[in-house]
Amino acid sequence: MTFSKWLQQCVHDEDPPVDYVPTAEEVAALVLYAKRHGARWKEDLWVDWYHGRMGLPDPHGPALRRVRNRGGPRWLASISIDPGGRVQGIPPRASR
């Protein structure tokens, strides 16, 4: 079983859907994290979130913490990043 499938099973169906749309900075941090960590990037990120290890010297740590606080595991399970760094599963950001 893949980590994403396991994570989706852990999230209850009655939980409200997450309509979080990350900022460009947060997307860039996710893409960089995924490139650094390879195929198991979601698992590594979830473990880092769980243990509070976002790499304090890493300049992207605050952006990744915001993703955790605003989107969380259910949102993480709903997205994917292809090898070219394109993110799927994020709706377009509404103009303000």
Secondary structure, DSSP 4 states (H G I P E B T S, - for coil): --HHHHHHHHS-TTSPPP-----HHHHHHHHHHHHHHGGGHHHHHHHHHHHT---TTSTTHHHHHHHHHHTHHHHHHH-EE-TTS-EES-PPPPP-
